Amino acid sequence: MMNAEEKNQTISAGFILLGFSSSPDHQGVLFPLFLCMYLLCLLGNLLIILLIFSSTNLLHAPMYFFLCHLSLADLGFSSAAIPKLLYNLATQTKAISYIGCLTQMYFFVSFAATDNFLLASMAYDRYVAICHPLHYSRVMSFKCCLLLAAGCWLLAHSHALLYILLVSNFTFCASREIPHFFCDVHPLLKITCSDISIVDKLLVSEGTAIVLGPLLLILFSYVFIVLKVVKLPSKAKKYKAFSTCSAHFTTMALFYGTVIGTYLRPSSSYSGLRLRVASIFYTVVTPMLNPFIYSLRNSEIHAAIKRLIKRK
């Protein structure tokens, strides 16, 4: 625990986000690149949300109901880190206040966890739809979907609050330079002079459970889905069943592929450059690609776009 004087010094001093490069030439390339990616992320996810809310049929279909929440979480996920990165690149300033750092970390962790839980809910929806089609409307009722979505958001924000309460008691008595482009848990642990053994164990244990719990649910769901689909007599039915899962499986692979390799190890083993590069993939690349993954071969999304254009 830090005393009042140490805490006041930490709050007044803030931190320095090192970002990717201090070279003006590199920043001139990185700014338009990240700006374009972030704008594509905003436009794609806002379009998905608008299409689903403008169509009652889509909004009350569990798959699109969860997709709407996933797009909302992706918007928050990217917006927690990328706007500050763009501001720092444009102004060539790297400072962030203590309160701003904790706020950024809270929203980043909460939206990331929400993505995680929503992907598990979507896998469960696909499992019920394919393996128990006769009971689908009863099991995946609108009330059930609301409860699942609310649980995803509440669990995620509780998870983020736990880390904020722990980090807020750290003392930063050495360098205040964070080797990252936003305030994340592991970079902060590397510059604190407090005892981080408890937090490190929590990151490995509780963090592993938060990530691997939903992932195991997704994998078990797909095992049962594959076993069910291979027994279907018609190739057309098999193709249709697999096609309804392809978008979700692609999104899941992109998200967990980077998150597991980045976070599920002790903070002492982290490389600043590796963490920054991996973070770009799950903070902006994956949220940017998700709307395209779900809409490119989706006839219902295409129909919703046509209806929206005709309406306007």
Backbone bond lengths (Angstrom), bond angles and torsions (degrees), N, CA, C in turn:
res aa  C-N    CA-C-N  psi(-1)  N-CA   C-N-CA  omega(-1)  CA-C   N-CA-C  phi
1 M - - - 1.462 - - 1.528 109.58 -
2 M 1.324 117.93 138.71 1.451 120.01 178.56 1.519 109.63 -93.69
3 N 1.349 116.34 147.58 1.450 119.23 177.43 1.520 110.14 -78.51
4 A 1.360 116.89 176.35 1.462 121.04 -173.43 1.522 111.89 -64.11
5 E 1.355 117.58 -39.86 1.464 120.93 -178.43 1.518 111.28 -65.18
6 E 1.341 116.63 -44.41 1.472 120.84 179.00 1.520 111.07 -63.70
7 K 1.331 116.12 -40.13 1.462 119.74 -179.57 1.523 111.11 -66.28
8 N 1.345 117.33 -40.61 1.459 120.81 177.89 1.525 111.44 -62.71
9 Q 1.355 116.66 -39.87 1.458 120.39 178.12 1.521 111.04 -63.96
10 T 1.336 116.55 -41.09 1.465 120.72 179.13 1.520 111.35 -64.40
11 I 1.338 116.34 -44.20 1.458 120.78 -178.06 1.524 111.16 -65.09
12 S 1.329 117.40 -40.83 1.464 120.82 -176.99 1.529 112.24 -74.75
13 A 1.336 117.61 -32.15 1.466 120.41 -174.94 1.522 113.06 -79.33
14 G 1.336 118.46 -39.58 1.453 121.37 -176.40 1.521 111.88 71.48
15 F 1.351 115.82 -160.27 1.458 121.00 -175.88 1.527 110.36 -134.65
16 I 1.330 114.45 168.73 1.464 122.41 175.32 1.524 108.28 -118.86
17 L 1.330 116.33 120.68 1.464 120.96 177.90 1.536 108.26 -89.66
18 L 1.306 117.31 112.73 1.467 120.97 -175.81 1.521 112.60 -68.82
19 G 1.317 117.90 -27.88 1.457 120.87 178.73 1.515 112.57 67.56
20 F 1.358 115.56 -146.81 1.460 120.21 -176.12 1.523 112.90 -98.16
21 S 1.309 116.29 -40.46 1.461 119.01 -176.46 1.518 109.46 -158.21
22 S 1.334 116.23 148.09 1.463 121.46 176.64 1.523 112.08 -95.04
23 S 1.334 117.09 -2.74 1.459 121.35 -179.32 1.522 110.86 -75.41
24 P 1.343 118.97 127.86 1.474 120.70 177.83 1.520 112.95 -59.37
25 D 1.345 117.10 -33.18 1.475 120.50 178.91 1.524 110.86 -64.66
26 H 1.340 115.92 -43.84 1.460 119.82 178.66 1.517 110.85 -65.70
27 Q 1.332 116.61 -40.45 1.466 120.22 -179.84 1.520 111.19 -65.04
28 G 1.341 117.10 -32.95 1.465 120.60 177.58 1.511 112.76 -66.43
29 V 1.326 117.10 -25.47 1.470 121.80 176.71 1.523 110.58 -87.25
30 L 1.334 117.04 -41.22 1.463 121.41 -175.10 1.524 111.85 -68.55
31 F 1.328 117.80 -37.84 1.470 119.37 -176.33 1.531 112.68 -60.52
32 P 1.348 120.10 -55.00 1.481 118.07 178.82 1.522 113.36 -63.02
33 L 1.346 116.78 -32.35 1.467 119.73 179.11 1.531 110.79 -64.25
34 F 1.335 117.51 -51.93 1.458 120.88 -179.06 1.528 111.67 -68.92
35 L 1.344 116.84 -33.14 1.465 119.87 178.02 1.524 110.73 -63.87
36 C 1.325 117.15 -45.78 1.473 120.40 179.12 1.530 111.22 -62.86
37 M 1.325 116.51 -43.11 1.459 120.19 179.64 1.527 110.62 -63.75
38 Y 1.318 117.04 -42.17 1.466 120.45 -178.63 1.532 111.24 -67.88
39 L 1.346 117.07 -40.08 1.465 119.93 178.47 1.527 111.35 -65.39
40 L 1.342 116.78 -39.11 1.467 120.22 175.74 1.526 110.68 -63.00
41 C 1.323 115.59 -39.46 1.471 120.44 177.62 1.529 110.62 -62.48
42 L 1.333 116.94 -46.34 1.460 121.12 179.35 1.523 111.40 -62.31
43 L 1.322 116.30 -50.16 1.467 120.34 -176.14 1.529 111.53 -64.13
44 G 1.320 116.33 -44.38 1.465 120.14 -178.19 1.519 112.38 -63.82
45 N 1.323 116.99 -47.67 1.468 119.87 -177.76 1.522 112.30 -72.82
46 L 1.331 117.56 -36.16 1.469 119.70 175.57 1.523 111.04 -64.97
47 L 1.328 116.36 -36.88 1.464 119.73 177.54 1.524 110.95 -64.74
48 I 1.328 117.67 -43.04 1.462 121.22 178.09 1.530 110.13 -59.96
49 I 1.338 117.33 -46.19 1.471 121.40 179.68 1.524 110.84 -62.19
50 L 1.346 116.74 -43.94 1.467 121.16 179.75 1.522 111.45 -63.18
51 L 1.328 117.16 -43.53 1.467 120.89 -179.19 1.525 111.26 -63.52
52 I 1.319 116.96 -41.82 1.466 120.08 -177.52 1.526 111.14 -71.58
53 F 1.337 117.29 -40.33 1.466 119.77 178.94 1.528 112.44 -71.27
54 S 1.323 116.56 -25.51 1.468 119.28 -179.59 1.525 112.38 -82.88
55 S 1.326 117.29 -8.40 1.461 121.78 -179.71 1.530 109.44 -122.18
56 T 1.314 116.74 113.76 1.469 120.88 -179.86 1.522 111.69 -62.06
57 N 1.337 115.66 -37.20 1.469 119.41 -179.96 1.523 111.56 -61.99
58 L 1.325 116.89 -41.70 1.465 120.48 -179.79 1.527 111.01 -71.79
59 L 1.321 116.37 -40.97 1.466 119.96 -176.73 1.520 111.60 -63.33
60 H 1.342 117.33 -33.50 1.459 121.09 -178.64 1.524 112.73 -94.22
61 A 1.331 116.92 4.78 1.468 121.00 172.16 1.524 107.40 -91.52
62 P 1.335 118.77 122.63 1.473 120.62 -174.37 1.517 114.65 -51.59
63 M 1.338 117.98 -42.21 1.457 120.12 -176.92 1.527 111.03 -60.47
64 Y 1.349 117.20 -43.85 1.461 120.81 -178.54 1.533 111.43 -79.47
65 F 1.309 116.99 -27.52 1.463 120.41 174.30 1.533 109.86 -61.17
66 F 1.334 116.70 -46.78 1.462 120.31 178.64 1.527 111.23 -70.89
67 L 1.340 117.40 -33.42 1.456 120.54 177.20 1.521 110.62 -63.06
68 C 1.328 116.88 -38.27 1.463 121.28 176.91 1.532 110.38 -60.82
69 H 1.324 117.00 -45.05 1.469 120.92 178.22 1.530 110.97 -66.68
70 L 1.345 116.90 -36.38 1.458 120.12 178.32 1.525 110.77 -64.26
71 S 1.335 117.29 -41.59 1.469 120.92 177.63 1.521 110.88 -64.12
72 L 1.332 116.37 -39.47 1.463 120.11 177.62 1.526 111.04 -64.22
73 A 1.334 116.74 -42.47 1.468 120.76 177.73 1.526 111.00 -66.02
74 D 1.340 117.61 -38.32 1.461 120.86 178.23 1.530 111.19 -64.39
75 L 1.329 116.56 -38.22 1.465 120.16 176.37 1.527 110.62 -60.13
76 G 1.330 115.98 -47.69 1.459 119.98 179.36 1.517 111.76 -66.21
77 F 1.322 116.37 -38.15 1.464 122.88 -179.75 1.527 110.65 -58.29
78 S 1.338 116.42 -51.13 1.462 120.56 179.98 1.523 112.09 -70.35
79 S 1.334 115.71 -39.66 1.465 119.96 -176.25 1.523 112.76 -71.10
80 A 1.315 117.74 -16.58 1.465 120.47 177.32 1.520 111.61 -71.04
81 A 1.343 117.50 -26.27 1.468 120.04 -173.67 1.522 113.94 -120.86
82 I 1.329 118.50 -41.03 1.460 120.86 -168.21 1.532 113.74 -71.14
83 P 1.355 121.84 -43.17 1.466 119.42 178.86 1.527 113.81 -55.48
84 K 1.333 117.54 -40.74 1.468 120.47 177.79 1.523 110.40 -65.56
85 L 1.338 117.47 -38.80 1.458 121.32 176.46 1.528 110.43 -61.46
86 L 1.338 117.11 -45.59 1.463 121.31 179.76 1.522 111.21 -63.33
87 Y 1.330 116.60 -40.43 1.469 120.68 178.66 1.525 110.63 -63.07
88 N 1.319 116.87 -44.57 1.462 120.64 -179.95 1.526 112.11 -65.32
89 L 1.350 116.20 -37.73 1.462 119.49 177.98 1.523 111.21 -68.26
90 A 1.336 116.84 -38.38 1.470 120.75 -177.51 1.519 112.06 -72.80
91 T 1.320 117.83 -38.92 1.463 122.13 -175.62 1.520 112.76 -97.84
92 Q 1.349 116.73 -9.14 1.462 122.90 -176.98 1.535 111.57 57.95
93 T 1.318 114.99 32.40 1.462 121.12 171.58 1.521 108.16 -110.52
94 K 1.297 116.84 148.52 1.463 120.85 -175.19 1.521 113.18 -124.98
95 A 1.312 117.05 3.58 1.462 120.19 -175.08 1.525 111.13 -78.65
96 I 1.337 114.97 146.35 1.464 122.06 171.73 1.526 107.14 -142.51
97 S 1.307 116.24 137.68 1.460 120.04 -177.91 1.527 110.87 -71.02
98 Y 1.311 115.47 163.04 1.468 121.22 178.92 1.530 110.47 -61.41
99 I 1.336 116.73 -47.68 1.470 120.72 179.42 1.527 110.39 -65.44
100 G 1.333 115.84 -40.59 1.463 119.57 178.30 1.513 112.20 -62.62
101 C 1.329 116.28 -36.68 1.467 121.09 179.24 1.522 111.01 -65.85
102 L 1.349 116.63 -47.34 1.466 119.94 179.60 1.530 111.22 -65.26
103 T 1.339 116.62 -37.47 1.468 120.34 178.89 1.517 110.78 -64.86
104 Q 1.335 115.74 -44.09 1.460 120.30 178.68 1.525 111.17 -61.80
105 M 1.331 116.45 -43.09 1.458 120.17 -179.96 1.521 111.06 -65.59
106 Y 1.329 116.98 -39.19 1.473 120.33 -179.81 1.532 110.76 -60.51
107 F 1.323 116.70 -49.93 1.462 119.34 -177.08 1.521 111.60 -69.99
108 F 1.322 117.28 -35.15 1.460 119.68 177.95 1.531 110.59 -62.58
109 V 1.328 116.64 -49.66 1.468 120.81 -178.32 1.527 110.88 -64.87
110 S 1.337 117.45 -41.45 1.464 120.63 -176.94 1.531 111.66 -67.31
111 F 1.342 117.76 -42.69 1.464 119.90 179.50 1.526 111.43 -71.29
112 A 1.334 117.18 -34.49 1.462 119.81 176.65 1.524 110.77 -64.35
113 A 1.341 116.78 -43.85 1.465 120.57 178.39 1.528 110.88 -65.92
114 T 1.334 117.12 -36.56 1.469 120.35 177.71 1.519 110.86 -62.06
115 D 1.330 116.70 -44.24 1.467 121.15 174.77 1.525 110.55 -54.33
116 N 1.299 115.44 -45.46 1.453 122.69 -178.11 1.531 111.29 -59.24
117 F 1.329 116.83 -50.06 1.469 121.15 -178.39 1.530 112.11 -69.49
118 L 1.328 116.42 -35.78 1.463 119.50 -179.78 1.529 111.17 -67.23
119 L 1.324 117.21 -37.49 1.466 119.94 177.54 1.526 110.96 -62.74
120 A 1.340 116.46 -35.82 1.467 120.03 176.54 1.527 110.44 -68.24
121 S 1.332 117.79 -40.30 1.470 121.59 178.76 1.520 110.60 -63.68
122 M 1.325 116.44 -39.09 1.461 120.47 179.21 1.531 111.07 -67.78
123 A 1.327 116.73 -35.64 1.469 119.72 177.04 1.522 110.33 -66.52
124 Y 1.322 117.34 -40.20 1.467 121.00 177.82 1.526 110.33 -63.36
125 D 1.328 116.53 -39.16 1.463 120.73 177.60 1.523 110.99 -60.95
126 R 1.332 116.95 -44.83 1.474 120.69 179.08 1.535 110.82 -65.51
127 Y 1.328 116.61 -36.70 1.472 120.49 178.33 1.525 110.73 -62.08
128 V 1.327 116.96 -47.97 1.467 120.54 -179.25 1.526 110.09 -64.93
129 A 1.347 117.45 -41.52 1.471 121.41 -177.38 1.523 111.81 -63.17
130 I 1.331 117.95 -37.66 1.463 121.13 -175.06 1.523 112.48 -92.98
131 C 1.324 117.13 -39.51 1.471 120.45 -175.48 1.523 113.25 -89.42
132 H 1.326 117.69 -25.46 1.471 121.22 -179.71 1.531 110.40 -136.02
133 P 1.327 117.08 59.65 1.473 120.14 -174.54 1.523 114.03 -61.53
134 L 1.336 118.24 -32.19 1.467 120.56 -177.98 1.531 111.86 -69.19
135 H 1.316 116.85 -25.59 1.471 120.74 -179.77 1.528 112.78 -103.31
136 Y 1.341 116.34 7.61 1.466 119.70 -171.81 1.527 112.49 -61.89
137 S 1.315 117.15 -49.16 1.474 120.21 -176.40 1.527 111.87 -64.10
138 R 1.328 117.19 -29.87 1.472 120.11 179.44 1.531 111.15 -79.59
139 V 1.343 115.60 -44.91 1.470 119.02 -177.78 1.524 111.03 -69.79
140 M 1.325 116.81 -46.72 1.463 121.04 -177.51 1.527 110.38 -98.64
141 S 1.317 115.74 53.83 1.461 120.18 176.35 1.519 109.93 -68.80
142 F 1.327 116.16 165.63 1.465 119.87 -179.17 1.522 110.79 -63.40
143 K 1.334 116.77 -35.44 1.472 120.66 177.36 1.519 110.78 -64.09
144 C 1.336 116.75 -42.08 1.462 121.07 178.52 1.529 110.63 -63.52
145 C 1.321 116.98 -41.22 1.467 121.03 178.86 1.527 111.15 -63.81
146 L 1.329 116.10 -40.96 1.469 120.20 177.34 1.525 111.13 -61.40
147 L 1.326 116.60 -43.08 1.467 120.47 -179.78 1.521 111.09 -65.92
148 L 1.341 116.75 -41.73 1.462 120.01 178.80 1.530 111.27 -63.28
149 A 1.336 115.90 -44.37 1.460 119.84 -179.83 1.531 110.96 -64.61
150 A 1.335 116.31 -43.82 1.469 119.95 178.52 1.523 110.97 -62.00
151 G 1.342 116.70 -39.98 1.458 120.37 177.59 1.518 112.09 -63.16
152 C 1.335 116.77 -38.83 1.473 120.93 178.22 1.523 111.10 -60.24
153 W 1.335 115.63 -47.09 1.467 119.96 -177.85 1.532 111.46 -68.44
154 L 1.319 117.16 -42.60 1.471 120.36 -177.60 1.530 111.46 -67.10
155 L 1.329 117.30 -45.27 1.467 120.57 178.63 1.528 111.09 -61.93
156 A 1.315 116.33 -41.10 1.466 120.20 -178.21 1.527 111.43 -64.96
157 H 1.327 117.06 -43.53 1.466 120.04 -179.13 1.528 111.05 -71.07
158 S 1.314 117.46 -32.29 1.467 120.20 175.17 1.528 110.20 -66.17
159 H 1.322 116.26 -40.70 1.467 122.29 177.57 1.527 110.48 -60.89
160 A 1.334 117.40 -45.20 1.463 121.27 -179.72 1.524 111.34 -66.75
161 L 1.325 116.43 -39.55 1.467 120.24 -179.58 1.522 111.40 -62.59
162 L 1.317 117.26 -36.25 1.463 121.44 178.59 1.526 111.07 -59.14
163 Y 1.334 116.93 -45.91 1.461 120.52 -179.31 1.524 111.83 -69.01
164 I 1.331 117.27 -37.59 1.461 120.32 179.76 1.522 110.44 -63.88
165 L 1.325 117.53 -41.40 1.465 121.12 179.53 1.525 110.72 -63.40
166 L 1.337 117.25 -37.58 1.463 120.52 178.77 1.527 111.77 -71.38
167 V 1.324 117.06 -46.88 1.464 121.27 -176.72 1.526 111.31 -68.06
168 S 1.329 117.70 -31.56 1.470 120.74 -178.39 1.522 112.38 -64.13
169 N 1.332 117.87 -15.89 1.464 121.49 178.51 1.531 113.16 -96.73
170 F 1.328 117.63 4.08 1.455 120.87 179.69 1.523 111.08 -76.35
171 T 1.325 115.30 150.84 1.453 122.42 172.08 1.521 108.68 -106.25
172 F 1.344 116.65 129.67 1.459 121.81 179.39 1.531 107.31 -112.70
173 C 1.321 115.07 91.83 1.459 119.55 -171.30 1.519 112.74 -105.29
174 A 1.303 118.22 -4.29 1.461 120.80 179.85 1.533 108.86 -110.73
175 S 1.310 117.20 -131.71 1.456 120.85 179.59 1.526 110.80 -67.56
176 R 1.324 116.62 140.75 1.459 121.43 176.31 1.531 110.71 -104.31
177 E 1.305 117.02 16.48 1.462 121.79 178.76 1.524 109.52 -86.49
178 I 1.324 115.72 116.82 1.472 121.63 179.65 1.527 108.41 -91.53
179 P 1.330 118.79 119.33 1.473 121.42 -177.64 1.525 112.16 -77.26
180 H 1.328 115.58 59.90 1.466 121.51 -176.35 1.520 107.80 -160.70
181 F 1.359 117.00 171.92 1.457 119.22 177.36 1.527 112.43 -100.12
182 F 1.330 117.83 0.66 1.455 121.99 171.56 1.523 108.44 -152.91
183 C 1.326 116.33 169.84 1.464 121.11 -177.78 1.520 109.91 -81.74
184 D 1.299 116.38 107.29 1.453 123.27 177.41 1.530 108.36 -117.64
185 V 1.312 116.07 164.39 1.465 120.00 -174.01 1.524 111.84 -64.34
186 H 1.325 117.78 -51.33 1.463 121.09 -173.99 1.533 113.67 -63.80
187 P 1.339 120.27 -44.32 1.472 118.63 176.49 1.527 112.99 -60.83
188 L 1.332 117.62 -34.99 1.462 119.96 177.77 1.525 111.20 -67.79
189 L 1.322 116.38 -36.08 1.463 119.74 178.34 1.527 111.70 -64.62
190 K 1.332 117.03 -27.53 1.460 120.37 -177.53 1.528 112.71 -76.59
191 I 1.339 118.34 -18.65 1.465 119.75 -177.33 1.530 112.80 -111.51
192 T 1.327 118.30 2.13 1.462 119.76 178.27 1.522 110.48 -86.73
193 C 1.333 115.46 152.09 1.462 119.30 175.00 1.528 110.66 -106.40
194 S 1.337 116.77 11.62 1.461 121.14 175.49 1.531 109.63 -82.67
195 D 1.305 115.45 165.67 1.464 121.11 175.76 1.528 108.43 -74.27
196 I 1.332 116.50 117.52 1.470 120.31 -175.83 1.522 111.97 -107.25
197 S 1.317 117.83 12.62 1.468 119.97 -175.47 1.524 111.68 -60.75
198 I 1.344 116.53 -41.27 1.465 119.82 -179.24 1.522 110.56 -66.75
199 V 1.345 116.23 -44.72 1.461 120.02 -179.50 1.523 110.68 -66.45
200 D 1.325 116.69 -38.00 1.461 120.21 179.33 1.533 110.93 -62.85
201 K 1.331 115.65 -42.91 1.467 119.47 177.66 1.535 110.59 -65.88
202 L 1.341 115.13 -36.96 1.465 119.53 179.52 1.521 110.76 -65.56
203 L 1.334 116.38 -40.11 1.460 120.53 179.46 1.520 111.76 -62.22
204 V 1.328 115.66 -40.32 1.462 119.64 -178.39 1.524 111.45 -75.39
205 S 1.351 116.89 -40.83 1.470 120.17 -176.12 1.524 112.15 -83.20
206 E 1.327 116.28 -65.08 1.462 120.08 -177.82 1.522 111.73 -66.25
207 G 1.361 115.95 -39.11 1.458 119.37 177.74 1.515 112.04 -63.70
208 T 1.329 116.45 -39.38 1.466 120.61 177.02 1.522 111.20 -64.20
209 A 1.319 116.17 -41.31 1.471 120.08 179.46 1.520 111.03 -64.88
210 I 1.346 116.49 -40.27 1.466 121.09 -179.13 1.528 110.71 -64.20
211 V 1.343 116.71 -37.71 1.466 120.41 -178.38 1.525 111.58 -84.63
212 L 1.347 116.41 -50.03 1.456 119.60 -173.76 1.526 113.33 -75.54
213 G 1.331 117.94 -26.96 1.466 120.16 177.27 1.517 111.92 -57.57
214 P 1.350 118.24 -59.39 1.467 119.65 176.04 1.527 113.29 -61.20
215 L 1.341 116.81 -36.07 1.466 118.87 -179.93 1.523 111.20 -63.28
216 L 1.328 117.27 -41.94 1.470 120.22 177.95 1.523 110.95 -63.53
217 L 1.332 117.07 -39.67 1.463 120.66 176.41 1.524 110.55 -60.44
218 I 1.333 116.69 -41.26 1.471 121.27 178.75 1.530 110.33 -64.38
219 L 1.319 115.95 -46.20 1.466 119.47 -177.61 1.527 111.79 -65.21
220 F 1.339 117.10 -42.65 1.463 119.90 177.22 1.527 110.59 -63.27
221 S 1.333 117.12 -38.87 1.466 120.40 177.90 1.517 110.76 -60.25
222 Y 1.336 116.48 -42.42 1.462 119.67 -178.43 1.520 112.36 -73.14
223 V 1.307 117.21 -28.81 1.468 119.43 174.69 1.529 110.17 -62.45
224 F 1.335 115.98 -47.42 1.465 120.34 178.94 1.529 111.16 -66.95
225 I 1.326 116.85 -35.68 1.467 120.45 178.76 1.530 110.16 -64.01
226 V 1.336 116.53 -46.72 1.468 120.34 -179.32 1.525 110.74 -63.33
227 L 1.340 116.86 -43.00 1.466 120.03 178.71 1.522 111.52 -61.66
228 K 1.324 116.31 -34.85 1.465 120.73 179.04 1.527 111.41 -73.16
229 V 1.339 115.93 -43.89 1.462 120.49 -174.08 1.528 111.51 -68.84
230 V 1.328 118.22 -38.46 1.467 119.94 -177.81 1.525 111.88 -65.61
231 K 1.317 117.11 -18.07 1.466 121.06 179.19 1.532 112.22 -86.71
232 L 1.351 116.77 -9.96 1.465 119.08 179.88 1.525 109.97 -67.01
233 P 1.331 117.94 137.54 1.474 120.53 -175.23 1.522 113.66 -74.18
234 S 1.319 117.39 -29.46 1.466 121.04 -173.70 1.526 111.36 -99.07
235 K 1.345 115.44 135.95 1.459 120.15 175.81 1.524 111.17 -65.17
236 A 1.324 116.50 -34.01 1.461 120.27 179.43 1.530 110.71 -64.84
237 K 1.319 116.62 -40.16 1.466 120.17 178.17 1.530 111.21 -67.53
238 K 1.333 115.62 -38.97 1.459 119.30 177.35 1.528 110.98 -62.08
239 Y 1.343 115.13 -43.99 1.465 119.54 -179.55 1.529 110.68 -63.96
240 K 1.324 116.71 -42.45 1.457 120.61 -179.38 1.530 110.84 -64.34
241 A 1.337 116.45 -40.95 1.463 120.27 -179.45 1.529 111.22 -65.26
242 F 1.336 115.60 -44.48 1.462 119.02 -179.87 1.524 111.61 -69.21
243 S 1.331 117.12 -34.42 1.460 119.94 -178.32 1.518 111.98 -67.05
244 T 1.348 117.27 -30.36 1.458 119.70 178.40 1.533 111.81 -70.99
245 C 1.338 116.58 -18.31 1.471 121.01 -179.37 1.521 113.01 -102.63
246 S 1.333 117.57 -13.39 1.462 120.08 -171.11 1.520 112.58 -62.88
247 A 1.346 116.90 -42.24 1.464 120.00 -178.43 1.522 110.84 -64.49
248 H 1.330 115.93 -45.48 1.461 119.64 179.84 1.523 111.17 -64.20
249 F 1.312 117.67 -40.64 1.467 120.99 -179.10 1.521 110.62 -65.08
250 T 1.338 117.33 -40.19 1.467 121.24 178.54 1.520 111.12 -63.55
251 T 1.335 116.24 -45.57 1.461 121.01 178.21 1.518 111.15 -61.35
252 M 1.328 116.08 -44.17 1.461 121.32 179.78 1.525 111.24 -61.18
253 A 1.335 116.95 -42.47 1.460 120.85 -179.08 1.522 111.47 -65.35
254 L 1.331 117.21 -41.06 1.459 120.89 178.48 1.524 111.44 -64.12
255 F 1.331 116.20 -44.26 1.467 120.92 -176.08 1.520 111.37 -68.13
256 Y 1.330 116.79 -53.81 1.463 119.97 -174.93 1.528 112.32 -73.80
257 G 1.328 117.00 -27.82 1.457 119.58 179.65 1.519 112.67 -59.17
258 T 1.342 116.40 -40.34 1.468 119.95 179.79 1.520 112.24 -86.28
259 V 1.331 117.83 -38.50 1.463 120.58 -175.39 1.529 111.34 -66.52
260 I 1.333 117.69 -45.67 1.472 120.37 -177.87 1.524 110.78 -64.23
261 G 1.329 116.82 -43.84 1.450 119.48 179.99 1.517 113.36 -67.97
262 T 1.336 116.87 -20.02 1.460 120.71 -176.15 1.515 112.91 -93.57
263 Y 1.339 117.64 -42.57 1.458 120.06 -165.60 1.519 116.37 -106.07
264 L 1.298 119.08 -25.76 1.456 119.34 -171.31 1.519 113.27 -86.51
265 R 1.319 115.75 57.46 1.452 123.09 172.76 1.514 109.90 -155.98
266 P 1.331 118.74 164.18 1.461 121.30 -179.05 1.521 111.90 -61.01
267 S 1.335 116.58 149.28 1.455 121.42 -176.53 1.521 113.04 -63.48
268 S 1.344 117.88 -25.60 1.465 121.32 -178.15 1.521 112.85 -66.43
269 S 1.349 117.57 -19.84 1.466 121.10 -176.40 1.520 112.96 -92.95
270 Y 1.339 117.64 8.12 1.454 119.75 -173.23 1.516 112.21 -86.75
271 S 1.323 115.40 136.64 1.455 123.28 173.37 1.524 108.37 -101.90
272 G 1.341 116.83 131.56 1.455 120.66 -176.79 1.510 113.23 -58.93
273 L 1.348 116.79 -47.99 1.464 120.60 -178.03 1.520 111.12 -65.47
274 R 1.323 117.23 -43.61 1.463 120.85 -179.84 1.526 110.73 -62.08
275 L 1.322 116.93 -41.81 1.455 120.97 -179.98 1.520 111.18 -64.64
276 R 1.345 117.07 -40.78 1.462 120.17 -179.40 1.522 112.23 -66.37
277 V 1.337 116.43 -42.81 1.466 120.09 -179.93 1.524 110.82 -65.69
278 A 1.338 116.46 -44.98 1.465 119.98 178.97 1.522 110.99 -63.69
279 S 1.330 116.81 -36.28 1.463 120.47 -178.01 1.522 112.10 -64.33
280 I 1.337 116.75 -33.23 1.464 119.74 178.38 1.518 110.72 -60.71
281 F 1.328 116.73 -37.21 1.464 120.36 -177.69 1.524 111.31 -65.23
282 Y 1.341 117.74 -46.37 1.461 116.79 -175.47 1.529 113.66 -90.52
283 T 1.342 118.52 -12.68 1.467 118.61 177.38 1.524 113.00 -90.07
284 V 1.330 117.33 -30.07 1.464 117.66 -176.86 1.525 113.28 -133.05
285 V 1.347 119.20 -37.62 1.472 120.09 -175.99 1.520 110.86 -68.25
286 T 1.340 117.29 -52.26 1.466 120.13 -179.56 1.529 112.37 -63.13
287 P 1.355 120.17 -48.38 1.476 118.78 175.92 1.522 113.45 -60.57
288 M 1.342 117.27 -29.96 1.462 120.06 177.86 1.528 111.46 -71.09
289 L 1.341 116.47 -37.17 1.463 120.79 -176.81 1.518 113.54 -80.09
290 N 1.344 117.63 -27.48 1.470 120.58 -174.91 1.520 114.12 -53.80
291 P 1.359 120.18 -47.19 1.473 118.47 178.85 1.518 113.44 -59.77
292 F 1.334 117.09 -36.49 1.465 120.31 178.79 1.523 110.88 -70.73
293 I 1.317 116.68 -39.33 1.465 120.79 179.24 1.525 110.57 -60.68
294 Y 1.337 116.46 -42.07 1.465 120.01 -176.18 1.525 113.42 -82.52
295 S 1.320 118.37 -16.64 1.465 119.51 -173.74 1.515 114.65 -108.72
296 L 1.337 118.81 -21.87 1.458 120.14 -172.36 1.526 112.63 -60.27
297 R 1.326 117.44 -42.18 1.478 120.71 -176.50 1.525 111.16 -117.48
298 N 1.320 117.04 25.18 1.459 120.81 -177.09 1.525 109.86 -105.68
299 S 1.313 116.45 109.39 1.472 120.83 -176.14 1.524 112.01 -66.40
300 E 1.337 118.04 -33.07 1.462 120.49 -179.38 1.527 111.46 -70.12
301 I 1.329 116.96 -37.31 1.459 120.42 175.01 1.526 109.99 -66.35
302 H 1.341 117.35 -41.45 1.462 120.85 177.49 1.524 110.72 -60.78
303 A 1.326 116.84 -43.01 1.463 120.75 179.07 1.530 110.84 -64.41
304 A 1.330 117.36 -38.44 1.465 121.15 178.98 1.526 110.95 -65.52
305 I 1.329 116.78 -36.96 1.469 120.84 177.47 1.525 110.21 -64.44
306 K 1.347 116.60 -43.87 1.465 120.43 179.02 1.522 111.48 -63.23
307 R 1.344 116.62 -41.24 1.474 119.52 178.84 1.522 110.56 -64.53
308 L 1.337 116.56 -40.02 1.461 120.33 -179.93 1.522 111.63 -65.56
309 I 1.346 116.98 -39.44 1.459 121.37 178.53 1.531 110.75 -65.57
310 K 1.339 116.32 -43.37 1.468 119.85 178.93 1.526 111.02 -64.14
311 R 1.331 116.50 -38.42 1.464 121.46 -179.01 1.522 111.15 -65.29
312 K 1.351 116.42 -37.02 1.467 120.59 -179.41 1.528 111.70 -78.82
